[in-house]
Amino acid sequence: MPKTLILCDCSGSQHLDQKAVETATGMACSKVHSGLCTHQADAARAAIAAGEAIICCQQEARVFQEIADDLGLTEPPLLDLRDRAGWSADAAPKLPKMAALVAEATLPDPGEKTVDVVSEGLCLIIGTGDVALPAAEKLRDLLSVTVLLTDQTDPPATRDFDVISGRITRASGALGQFDLRIDALRQVDPAGRGALTWTPPRDGGQTACDIILDLSGDSPLFPAPDKREGYLRADPGSLPAVADAILTASQLTGTFEKPLYVVLEPLICAHSRAEQPGCDRCLNVCPTGAIVPDGDHVAIDPMVCAGCGACAALCPSGAITYDAPAPGLMFRRIETLASAYRKAGGTAPRLLVHDAEHGAQMIRLAARFGRGLPADVIPLEVTALAGFGHAEMLAALASGFADVSILLSPKTERDALDREIPLARAIGGDDRIKLLDLLDPDGLCEALFDIPAPPAHETAPVLPMGSRRQVARLAAKALNPNADSLPLPDDAPYGAVLVDTDACTLCLSCVSLCPSGALNDNPDMPQLLFQEDACLQCGLCANICPEDAITYAPRLNLTDAVLTQQVLNEEEPFACIECGALFGVKSTVEKIVEKLAGKHSMFATSDAARMIQMCDNCRVNAQFHSDNNPFEGKARPRPRTTDDYFSKRRDH
């Protein structure tokens, strides 16, 4: 069934024209209400009961959820037209933006992939006795508590919970599956009369728990502690912080759904080959330590991954892709916003990328108390700002957006964006990619209203399809129709391999290790072939080259030549002196003969030296018929016969 927009102008505070919205969006619209959440709640109830309704109000989500619960239905989809479009000081028409937001809201939602995490309430509280023991008293009726004392406090008299003393030397895991190693471990000895005492200390204690409440005030046990689920850390000197941590810990019992943020394809990972180092972008950028080396590729712990998306943005091969949502859906959202805006009569829209917390709140505050968003600025809410890489930025420009602004959050991981934005600017233009690091809603309004946007690209918009690398190249060609090649930053994942032909011996070690197939050989001729479109600039070929003959040229070649194999180095093959078959490289064979003939014990004679110049078959044949045949064994024994048997008998 087609969906229906349930319109509300919020007590007349924004202008909505039912007919105009229907024409622009192509969707059926209700009459314009003024108080769906208050005096016209019956209309909202009827719309929810009828189904296939999109309520154009997100502020009162709780009210509409309660109505749906009363009806025994799921919460209807909500769409915020007011804060993102209607409430604006811009006098320009808001209809094109509204049409774009409606079109995006109607895209299918694939839902997120999750895995169940079970927490049985085993809680380890770390800290000094004056802080950790009172916290344990509050949690002992809700969780199975063990206190790890970090000071010299004597064992408490209570046995309502376990108390140990020691020093944590290793910690791993996340909610429901923490593992720790404790040295100098002492447990309470409950035997005997008088005050309780500690057992003798011992190293190598092992324990597991579901929740860690760290009140020690020391360095955190994990990198990016705020992103480690199940690890609660509070300043022991702040009573409100400790109380909040205790409250949060008390609720971490049961079965939880952990989103699976990324997908890994190990076969195309360019991390390593033959123990030679290659790409390490994801390892260096992961804030939580969820990514670790695993042989020729990397491994990702989904329980530790916090979903920042930085690894997927930087991965040159596409071995790691963000899956919440998948790149294809993100490209489709971008293209839908741009095309719907144009179809509704708008020109040169601007894209504002923000997160669901800080960015969305900034937009709401700017709309309520400030000038709101300009009519040509279309907001795009994403789950991971760090995962919005150069491919997504270029796709937005190629889809028709005049520029792309990324509104940072205080919690945004900057490492990936600091590499992706210069790359996107090198391809799409310095003035078209902006980074907004703002905490004031009025500052956001000033940045968007007072800075003129660049004109839209004159080229026709393109449809972003394919992998992230394919979309980036497609967008680059559309944005630079007259360019053959674009210089890129040194750490770019696009570029050429340069070979010093004087140093290269065509040993082809680089070919055997290339993870993407960019380097190849010719089975019929001594040639080193290169396909630039496939090169990841991972560094493996340069690391393995014994002659140090390989260097890189970061660039984006926009000609069709990058799709075909080019000859980087070639030489004349050597002809076998016996049969004439071509094998090896002539210069290499001649150099070996020069260095070994008559100078090495194995090639002291002329006949032995000649074998260097023979093909495989002729060399084996020559060895077999030589005087010192290495394949020659002892003479075969004579077969025994009946005469031999009778000759040794003594009974005849």
C-alpha positions in Angstrom: 0.0 0.0 0.0 1.2 3.5 -0.7 2.2 5.5 2.3 0.4 8.7 3.4 2.1 11.7 4.9 0.3 13.0 8.1 1.1 16.7 8.1 1.3 19.0 11.1 2.3 22.7 11.2 2.9 22.7 14.9 0.3 25.2 15.9 0.9 27.2 12.8 4.6 27.8 13.4 5.6 26.6 9.9 4.0 26.8 6.5 2.7 23.6 4.9 0.7 23.4 1.7 -1.0 20.1 1.3 -1.4 20.2 -2.5 2.1 21.5 -3.0 3.6 18.8 -0.9 1.6 16.2 -2.7 2.8 17.5 -6.1 6.4 17.7 -5.0 6.6 14.3 -3.3 4.1 12.3 -5.4 2.6 11.0 -2.2 -0.9 11.3 -0.7 -1.0 13.8 2.2 -3.5 14.3 5.0 -4.9 17.8 5.7 -2.6 20.0 7.6 -3.1 19.5 11.3 -1.9 21.9 14.0 -1.7 19.6 17.1 -1.3 15.9 16.4 0.3 15.4 19.7 -2.4 17.3 21.7 -6.0 18.2 20.8 -5.8 16.3 17.4 -4.4 13.1 18.9 -7.5 11.3 17.6 -6.4 12.0 14.1 -2.9 10.5 14.8 -4.6 7.5 16.4 -6.7 7.0 13.3 -3.7 7.3 11.0 -1.7 4.8 13.0 -4.6 2.4 13.1 -5.0 2.6 9.3 -1.3 1.8 8.8 1.1 3.0 6.1 1.3 6.4 7.6 4.4 8.6 8.0 3.8 11.2 10.8 5.7 14.4 10.1 6.7 15.1 13.7 9.6 13.6 15.5 9.7 15.6 18.6 6.7 13.8 20.2 7.9 10.3 19.3 7.0 9.2 22.8 3.3 10.2 22.4 3.0 8.4 19.1 4.7 5.3 20.6 2.2 5.2 23.4 -0.7 5.5 20.9 0.7 2.6 18.9 1.2 0.5 22.1 -2.5 1.1 23.0 -3.5 -0.1 19.6 -1.1 -3.1 19.8 0.8 -1.9 16.7 4.4 -1.0 16.1 5.6 2.6 16.2 4.8 4.3 12.9 7.7 5.9 10.9 8.3 9.5 11.9 9.7 12.3 9.8 11.1 15.6 11.0 10.1 18.3 8.5 9.8 21.1 11.1 13.3 21.3 12.6 15.1 20.4 9.4 13.1 22.4 6.9 10.0 24.3 8.2 11.6 26.3 11.0 14.0 28.5 9.0 14.7 32.2 8.6 15.6 31.6 5.0 12.9 33.2 2.7 13.6 30.8 -0.1 11.0 28.0 -0.8 11.4 25.0 1.6 9.4 22.7 -0.7 12.3 21.2 -2.6 14.1 20.3 0.7 10.9 18.8 2.1 10.5 16.7 -1.0 14.0 15.4 -0.7 13.6 14.5 3.0 10.3 12.7 2.3 11.9 10.7 -0.6 14.8 9.6 1.7 12.3 8.6 4.4 10.5 6.2 2.1 13.6 4.3 1.2 13.5 0.7 2.5 15.2 0.1 5.8 17.2 -3.2 5.7 17.5 -3.2 9.5 20.7 -3.8 11.4 22.4 -7.2 11.9 22.9 -8.1 15.6 24.2 -10.9 17.8 22.9 -11.7 21.2 25.2 -10.9 24.2 24.3 -12.6 27.5 25.3 -11.0 30.8 24.7 -13.0 33.9 25.5 -10.1 36.2 29.0 -11.1 37.3 30.5 -7.7 38.3 34.1 -6.9 39.2 34.4 -3.6 41.1 38.0 -2.2 41.1 39.1 0.5 43.5 40.2 1.5 47.0 38.3 0.2 50.0 36.6 3.6 50.8 35.0 3.7 47.3 34.7 0.1 46.0 33.2 -1.5 49.2 30.3 1.0 49.5 29.5 0.4 45.8 29.5 -3.3 46.3 27.1 -2.9 49.2 24.7 -1.1 46.8 25.0 -3.7 44.1 25.2 -7.0 46.0 21.4 -7.6 45.9 21.3 -7.0 42.1 24.6 -8.4 40.8 27.1 -11.1 41.7 29.8 -8.8 43.0 33.5 -9.3 43.5 35.6 -6.4 44.8 39.3 -6.0 43.7 41.0 -3.7 46.2 43.9 -1.7 44.9 45.1 -0.4 48.2 46.3 -2.0 51.5 42.8 -2.1 53.0 42.3 -5.0 55.4 39.7 -7.6 54.5 36.2 -6.3 55.4 34.2 -8.3 58.0 31.3 -8.8 55.7 31.0 -12.0 53.6 28.1 -10.8 51.5 30.3 -10.6 48.5 33.8 -11.7 47.5 36.8 -9.5 48.1 40.3 -9.9 46.6 43.4 -7.9 46.4 45.9 -7.7 43.5 47.1 -6.0 40.4 45.5 -6.5 36.9 48.2 -7.2 34.3 46.0 -8.1 31.4 42.4 -7.4 30.4 40.4 -8.3 27.3 36.9 -8.8 26.1 33.7 -6.8 26.4 30.2 -7.0 28.0 29.5 -10.6 29.0 33.0 -12.0 28.3 35.7 -10.1 30.1 38.9 -12.0 30.9 41.5 -10.7 33.3 44.9 -11.8 34.7 45.7 -10.7 38.2 49.2 -10.8 39.8 49.9 -10.5 43.5 46.4 -12.0 44.0 45.3 -12.4 47.6 42.0 -13.8 48.7 40.2 -13.5 52.0 41.0 -16.4 54.4 37.7 -17.0 56.2 39.1 -19.5 58.7 39.9 -18.8 62.3 38.9 -16.4 65.0 39.4 -12.7 65.0 39.9 -10.3 62.1 39.8 -11.8 58.6 43.2 -12.1 56.9 44.6 -12.4 53.4 46.0 -15.5 51.8 49.7 -15.3 50.6 50.0 -13.5 47.2 50.4 -15.4 44.0 50.8 -14.4 40.4 48.9 -15.6 37.3 45.4 -15.5 38.7 42.7 -15.8 36.1 39.1 -14.5 36.3 36.2 -13.8 34.0 33.2 -11.5 34.5 30.4 -9.8 32.6 30.8 -6.2 33.9 33.7 -4.2 35.1 33.1 -1.2 37.4 36.4 0.7 37.5 36.5 3.2 40.4 40.2 3.1 40.8 40.9 6.5 39.2 44.0 4.9 37.5 44.6 4.6 33.8 41.8 2.8 32.0 42.2 -0.9 31.3 41.2 -0.5 27.6 41.8 2.0 24.9 38.8 4.3 24.2 37.2 3.2 27.5 34.0 5.0 26.7 33.5 2.8 23.7 34.0 -0.5 25.5 30.6 -2.0 26.4 30.4 -3.4 29.9 33.4 -1.4 31.1 32.2 1.4 33.4 34.7 3.9 34.6 34.1 6.8 37.0 36.1 9.3 38.9 36.2 8.0 42.5 36.3 11.6 43.7 32.9 12.5 42.0 29.9 11.1 43.9 27.5 11.8 41.0 29.8 10.0 38.5 30.1 7.0 40.9 26.3 7.0 41.4 25.7 7.0 37.7 28.1 4.2 37.1 26.5 2.1 39.8 23.1 2.7 38.3 24.3 1.7 34.8 25.9 -1.4 36.1 22.8 -2.5 37.9 21.0 -2.6 34.6 23.5 -4.7 32.6 22.0 -8.1 33.3 20.1 -10.1 30.7 20.4 -10.6 26.9 21.4 -7.7 24.8 21.6 -7.2 21.0 25.0 -6.2 19.9 25.1 -4.6 16.4 27.5 -6.1 13.8 28.9 -2.9 12.4 31.5 -4.1 9.8 32.0 -7.0 7.4 35.5 -8.4 6.7 36.5 -10.2 3.6 40.0 -11.7 4.5 40.9 -12.9 1.0 41.3 -9.3 -0.4 42.9 -7.8 2.7 46.3 -6.3 1.9 47.7 -6.4 5.4 50.6 -8.9 4.7 51.9 -11.5 2.4 54.7 -14.0 3.1 55.4 -12.2 6.4 56.1 -9.0 4.6 54.2 -5.9 6.0 51.7 -4.2 3.8 48.6 -2.1 4.6 48.1 -1.1 8.3 45.5 1.7 7.9 42.8 0.0 9.9 45.2 -1.2 12.7 46.4 2.3 13.2 43.0 4.0 13.2 40.9 1.6 15.3 40.3 3.4 18.7 39.2 0.3 20.6 41.8 -2.2 19.5 39.2 -4.4 18.0 41.4 -5.0 14.9 44.5 -7.2 15.3 46.9 -8.9 12.8 46.0 -12.5 11.9 48.5 -13.8 9.4 48.2 -12.4 5.9 45.1 -10.4 6.9 43.5 -8.8 10.0 40.8 -10.0 12.3 38.0 -8.0 13.9 36.4 -8.7 17.2 32.8 -7.8 16.8 32.2 -7.7 20.5 34.8 -5.0 20.9 34.1 -3.0 17.8 32.3 0.2 18.6 31.1 1.0 15.1 33.0 4.2 14.5 33.5 3.2 10.8 37.0 4.6 10.5 38.5 1.3 9.3 35.9 1.0 6.5 36.6 4.5 5.3 40.3 4.0 5.1 40.4 0.4 3.8 41.8 0.6 0.2 40.8 -2.8 -1.0 37.2 -3.0 0.4 38.1 -5.9 2.6 36.4 -4.0 5.5 33.0 -2.5 4.7 30.6 -0.8 7.0 27.4 -2.7 7.2 25.2 -0.5 9.4 24.0 0.5 6.8 25.9 -0.9 3.8 27.7 1.5 1.4 25.2 0.8 -1.3 22.3 2.2 0.9 24.4 5.3 1.8 25.0 6.0 -1.9 21.4 5.5 -2.6 20.3 7.9 0.2 22.7 10.6 -1.2 21.5 10.2 -4.7 17.8 10.2 -3.6 18.2 13.4 -1.7 19.8 15.2 -4.6 17.5 13.9 -7.3 14.3 14.6 -5.3 15.5 18.1 -4.6 16.1 18.8 -8.3 12.8 17.3 -9.3 10.9 19.6 -6.9 12.5 22.6 -8.6 15.6 23.2 -6.4 19.1 23.9 -7.7 22.5 23.5 -6.2 21.7 21.9 -2.9 24.2 21.6 -0.1 24.7 18.5 2.1 25.1 18.7 5.9 26.3 15.4 7.3 25.8 14.9 11.0 25.4 12.2 13.7 22.2 11.2 15.5 23.2 12.8 18.8 25.2 16.0 18.8 24.4 17.0 15.2 20.7 16.3 15.4 20.5 18.2 18.7 22.4 21.2 17.2 19.9 21.3 14.3 16.9 21.1 16.7 18.3 23.9 18.9 19.2 26.1 15.8 15.7 25.7 14.5 13.9 26.4 17.8 16.1 29.3 19.0 18.0 30.5 16.0 17.7 30.8 12.3 17.5 27.1 11.5 19.0 25.6 8.4 19.1 27.5 5.0 16.5 26.2 2.5 19.3 24.7 0.3 21.0 22.8 3.1 19.8 19.2 3.3 20.8 17.3 6.5 21.9 13.7 6.2 22.0 11.8 9.5 24.6 9.0 9.6 25.4 6.4 12.3 29.2 6.9 12.0 30.7 10.2 11.0 34.2 8.7 10.8 32.9 6.2 8.2 31.8 8.9 5.9 34.9 8.7 3.7 36.1 10.3 0.5 33.9 8.0 -1.7 30.7 9.2 0.0 31.9 12.9 -0.2 32.7 12.6 -3.9 29.4 10.7 -4.6 27.5 13.6 -3.0 29.3 16.1 -5.3 28.8 14.0 -8.3 25.1 13.5 -7.5 24.5 17.3 -7.7 25.4 18.7 -4.3 27.3 22.0 -4.5 29.3 21.2 -1.4 29.5 18.8 1.6 29.7 20.0 5.2 30.5 17.5 8.0 29.3 18.6 11.4 31.7 17.0 13.9 30.6 15.7 17.3 32.8 15.9 20.4 33.0 12.1 20.3 33.9 11.8 16.6 37.1 10.0 15.8 39.1 12.5 13.8 42.0 10.3 12.5 40.1 8.9 9.6 38.5 12.2 8.6 41.9 14.0 8.7 43.1 11.6 6.0 39.9 11.3 4.0 39.0 15.0 3.7 42.3 16.1 2.1 41.9 13.2 -0.4 38.3 14.2 -1.2 39.4 17.9 -1.6 42.2 16.9 -4.0 39.7 15.2 -6.2 36.5 17.2 -5.7 37.9 20.7 -5.0 39.2 22.5 -1.9 36.2 24.7 -1.5 33.5 22.0 -1.7 34.4 19.9 1.4 34.0 21.6 4.7 34.6 20.4 8.3 32.4 22.1 10.9 33.8 21.7 14.5 31.1 23.7 16.3 29.4 23.4 19.7 27.1 26.5 19.4 23.9 26.3 17.4 24.2 30.0 16.5 27.7 29.2 15.1 26.2 26.6 12.9 23.7 29.0 11.5 26.4 31.6 10.8 28.6 29.0 9.1 25.7 27.9 6.8 24.0 31.2 6.2 26.9 33.7 6.0 29.3 31.7 3.9 28.3 31.6 0.2 28.1 28.1 -1.3 30.1 27.5 -4.5 28.2 27.1 -7.7 27.0 23.6 -8.6 29.1 21.5 -11.1 28.2 22.1 -14.7 28.4 18.4 -15.5 25.3 16.2 -15.3 24.8 14.3 -12.1 25.9 10.7 -12.1 24.4 7.7 -10.4 26.8 6.3 -7.8 26.9 2.5 -8.2 29.5 -0.2 -7.5 32.1 -0.5 -4.8 33.5 2.5 -3.0 36.6 2.6 -5.2 34.4 2.4 -8.3 32.2 5.2 -7.1 35.1 7.4 -6.2 36.6 7.0 -9.7 33.2 7.5 -11.4 32.6 10.6 -9.4 36.2 11.9 -10.1 35.7 11.6 -13.8 32.4 13.4 -13.6 33.8 16.2 -11.5 37.0 16.6 -13.6 35.8 16.1 -17.2 38.9 17.8 -18.7 41.6 16.3 -16.5 43.6 13.2 -17.3 45.3 12.8 -13.9 45.0 14.3 -10.4 47.8 14.5 -7.9 46.9 13.1 -4.5 48.3 13.1 -1.0 51.1 10.7 -0.2 48.9 8.3 1.7 46.2 8.0 -1.0 45.0 4.5 -1.9 45.2 5.4 -5.6 48.3 5.7 -7.7 51.0 4.2 -10.0 53.9 1.9 -9.3 57.2 3.1 -10.7 60.0 0.7 -11.5 63.7 1.5 -11.9 64.3 -0.7 -15.0 68.1 -0.5 -14.5 67.8 -2.1 -11.0 64.9 -4.5 -11.7 65.9 -8.0 -12.5 62.4 -9.2 -13.3 62.5 -11.7 -10.4 58.7 -11.2 -10.1 58.7 -11.3 -6.3 56.3 -8.4 -6.4 53.9 -10.2 -8.6 53.6 -13.2 -6.3 52.8 -10.9 -3.3 50.5 -8.3 -4.9 47.1 -8.8 -3.1 45.0 -7.0 -5.7 46.4 -8.4 -8.9 47.7 -5.0 -10.0 51.1 -6.5 -10.8 51.2 -9.5 -13.2 53.7 -11.3 -15.4 53.6 -12.5 -19.0 53.9 -16.4 -19.1 55.4 -16.1 -22.6 57.8 -13.2 -22.1 59.9 -11.7 -19.3 57.6 -8.8 -18.7 56.3 -7.0 -15.6 52.7 -5.8 -16.2 50.7 -3.3 -14.2 47.0 -2.3 -14.1 46.8 1.0 -12.3 43.1 0.8 -11.5 43.7 -2.2 -9.2 46.7 -0.8 -7.3 46.1 -0.1 -3.6 49.4 1.6 -2.9 49.7 -0.9 0.0 53.5 -1.1 0.0 53.9 -4.8 -0.3 55.7 -4.8 -3.6 58.2 -2.2 -2.5 58.9 -4.0 0.8 59.6 -7.4 -1.0 61.7 -6.0 -3.9 65.3 -7.2 -3.3 66.7 -4.5 -5.5 64.6 -1.6 -4.0 63.5 -0.8 -7.6 59.9 0.1 -6.8 58.5 3.5 -5.7 55.0 5.0 -5.8 53.3 7.9 -7.5 50.1 8.8 -5.7 47.6 10.0 -8.3 44.2 9.4 -9.8 44.6 8.6 -13.5 41.2 9.3 -15.1 42.0 7.9 -18.5 40.8 4.5 -19.7 44.5 3.3 -19.8 44.2 2.5 -16.1 41.8 -0.4 -17.0 44.4 -2.1 -19.1 47.8 -3.7 -18.3 50.8 -1.6 -19.0 54.4 -2.9 -19.4 56.6 -1.6 -16.6 59.7 -3.6 -17.5 60.6 -6.2 -20.1 63.7 -7.9 -21.4 64.8 -10.4 -24.0 64.4 -14.0 -22.9 67.4 -16.4 -23.0 67.5 -19.2 -25.5 68.6 -22.7 -24.3 72.0 -23.5 -25.9 70.8 -27.1 -26.5 67.2 -27.0 -27.8 66.7 -23.2 -28.3 63.7 -23.0 -25.9 63.2 -19.6 -24.4 63.4 -19.4 -20.6 64.4 -16.8 -18.0 65.9 -13.4 -18.6 68.9 -13.1 -20.9 70.7 -10.5 -18.8 70.1 -12.4 -15.6 71.4 -15.7 -17.0 74.5 -14.0 -18.5 75.2 -12.3 -15.1 74.9 -15.7 -13.3 77.3 -17.3 -15.8 79.7 -14.4 -15.3 79.6 -14.8 -11.5 79.7 -18.6 -11.2 81.4 -20.2 -14.3 84.9 -21.3 -13.2 84.5 -19.5 -9.9 82.3 -21.9 -8.0 83.0 -25.6 -7.1 79.7 -26.7 -8.7 80.5 -25.0 -12.0 84.2 -25.4 -12.1 84.2 -27.3 -15.5 83.0 -25.9 -18.8 80.4 -28.7 -19.0 79.0 -27.8 -15.6 78.9 -24.1 -16.5 77.0 -24.9 -19.7 74.1 -26.3 -17.6 73.4 -22.7 -16.4 72.5 -21.9 -20.0 70.1 -24.8 -20.4 66.4 -25.0 -19.9 64.9 -27.3 -17.3 64.6 -30.4 -19.5 68.0 -30.1 -21.1 69.7 -29.5 -17.7 68.2 -32.7 -16.3 69.3 -34.6 -19.4 72.8 -33.3 -19.3 73.1 -34.1 -15.6 71.9 -37.7 -16.2 74.5 -38.3 -18.9 77.4 -36.6 -17.2 80.4 -38.4 -15.7 79.4 -37.4 -12.1 75.7 -38.1 -12.5 74.0 -37.1 -9.2 71.1 -39.3 -10.2 73.3 -42.4 -10.6 73.0 -45.1 -7.9 74.6 -48.5 -7.3 74.3 -51.3 -9.9 71.0 -53.1 -9.6 71.4 -56.5 -7.9 71.1 -59.7 -10.2 67.7 -61.4 -9.8 67.8 -64.6 -7.8 66.8 -67.7 -9.7 66.0 -71.4 -8.9 69.6 -72.4 -9.6 70.9 -70.0 -7.0 68.5 -71.6 -4.5 69.6 -75.2 -5.3 73.3 -74.3 -5.4 73.2 -73.5 -1.7 71.4 -76.7 -0.7 73.5 -79.4 0.9 71.0 -82.3 0.6 71.9 -83.2 -3.0 
